[in-house]
Amino acid sequence: MIQIEFAQGVSEDLARIALHLLHHDVALASNRLDQIELGLRVLQHHPLIGRRLDGQHRELVLGHDSHGYVAKYRFLPERQMVLITALRAQRESGYQR
């Protein structure tokens, strides 16, 4: 099975998202974080599902409607690994790094 790993800085992305949810949508914070986790697990079976951004990166939308998030990632077939390089809310204008 394909492994999913986080690049340096992705934990800060998750913390930023969690903090925002705790300030603005406490009741659904846990559910939204679960949606992110479940969405990322799809990559274990379908690593090429995300749309191509450039020669190395892909982007996958997680969640739905205005409550979605976007994961930027690379599939490394020689290592059987997906490397998540950044996460953001759909409404954010871009990635932090």
Secondary structure, 3 states (H helix, E strand, C coil): CCEEEECCCHHHHHHHHHHHHHHHCHHHHHHHHHHHHHHHHHHHCCCCCCEECCCCEEEEEECCHHHCEEEEEEEEHHHCEEEEEEEEECCCCCCCC
